[in-house]
Amino acid sequence: MSDGTAAPAEPIRVVLADDQPLVRTALRMVMADTADIDVVGEAGTGDEAVRLTAELAPDVVMMDIRMPGMNGIEATERIAAGPATAHVVVLTTFDDDDYVYGALRAGAAGFLVKDMALDDILAAVRVVAAGDALIAPSVTRRLIKEFAGRPSSSPLRRPLTAITDREREVLVLVGSGLSNAEIAERLFISVATAKTYLTRLLAKLDARDRVQLVIIAYEAGLVSASR
């Protein structure tokens, strides 16, 4: 017979993929001090990251971009295209990394900048594991404005004919970097309704997450980089 006490949630399972052992060690040490995050594997190459993701079924893979052999973008693409449900978080040095937009196209859920505060990194892991957006809307907007105009050999194509006028309005606001609360305020709807529209857009546009919706909005011309 149950005493009414909720069972504790399972820890978030994380694989760390970075070719620098010191980076992996620092992340592992800070995560070891948390009760809700468990590092289940470490990889020094993209190949190892793909293999460990298949073997260990983590919730989150923290993926460096620049690694020997298979880089983080290709590894992210393989993980996203496979049966694993892991959310890939790209580790990047934003100021000099030309591969961020490519990583998004490959299916990454978002970004962590390597010099972020450790508490922010832990918070980001929790957000991504819950299936939500990794980065704040303002940061999303900054990243996409920086990289959206760069050419790609395999641009994303999403037909927008299936979405309603209201859903298009929501997509424009998502692409502009607004949060659910801000969308609700702008459209005079509840936050719950805004979330419902977001869920419909994810399904209709076959998008993995909010970040891909931002890309779709830019690629469809609904939002410009100067907006």
Secondary structure, 3 states (H helix, E strand, C coil): CCCCCCCCCCCEEEEEECCCHHHHHHHHHHHHCCCCEEEEEEECCHHHHHHHHHHHCCCEEEEECCCCCCCHHHHHHHHHHCCCCCEEEEEECHHHCCCHHHHHHHCCCEEEECCCCHHHHHHHHHHHHCCCCCCCHHHHHHHHHHHCCCCCCCCCCCCCCCCCHHHHHHHHHHHCCCCHHHHHHHHCCCHHHHHHHHHHHHHHCCCCCHHHHHHHHHHCCCCCCCC
